[in-house]
């Protein structure tokens, strides 16, 4: 389950980076992806400890 969270986080960060640099139109939705990715990384770190 931990690896799944990291995979989702990586996909969301890549999507955020592409959205910020390539599709600047989406605005707020792009930053929501970043927040979700950070939350999933934090949850993964907390569950691992």
N, C-alpha and C positions, 0 to 999 in steps of 0.2 A: 504494500500500500504506500510505503514511503517513496519508492521510486516513481510511482504514479503521480504523486504530488509534485515531485521535481520535474517530471516530464511536462505536466500541465503548466508549471511555473515557467519553464524554459519556453514553451510554445507561446505563452501569454507575453513574455518579455520580448520575444522576437516579433510578435504581432504588434506590440506597442512601439517597438523601434521602427518597424516598417511604416506604421501609421503616422508616427511623428515626422519621419523624414520623407516619406513618399506621398502620403495622403493626408495632408494637413487640414483637410476639410472637416473630418469627423470630430475634432476638438475634444470635448469632454469624454466621449466614449473611449477614446484612446487612453486617457488617464485612468479610467475605470479598469482597463485591462492591467495596467501597471499595479494598481492597488490590489487587485485580485491575485496577481502573481506574487507580490510581496507577502500578502497574508498567507498564501499557500506555502511559501518558503518558511515563514515563521512557524506555522503549524507543524511542518516537517521537522524543524529543529527542536521544537518543544516536545514532540512525540518521541524523538530519538533519545532525548535526555532521560 
